[in-house]
């Protein structure tokens, strides 16, 4: 287990075509079903301290104890995803760690030298997330995701759907 953040709960991949990526993961790797959020406007997000109007499509599936997230940015708004893509990178973008003690944990990571790069979710809804990094360490983003609210229930639903998945209905729109 990771001694600093706890267990890795999610791996996330930046893709150019999320629908092709879902088909690959489902048909070739047998991972699914995917819960697909198309053209999401991440209201209230900040990137490097500035508001951003990024639009993204997201897809979530489960493989064992690990959640798989696929991300496609749909516009040119500043974001960690755009920065990664502009550097010519695709594939594994970030690892996510889940918490029910968001403020405490994020404060603890900041005291250890991590900086907030991007935020999402709204304060008070128990569904916030932040991407953090240490200055100069940009190999892989780290997401801290609050799961005390409806997001935690959604993640449970994704995991339960994977348990009995027979390969049918591989993409479920949300």
Order of alpha helices (4+ residues) and beta strands (2+ residues): beta-alpha-beta-beta-beta-beta-beta-alpha-beta-alpha-beta-beta-beta-alpha-beta
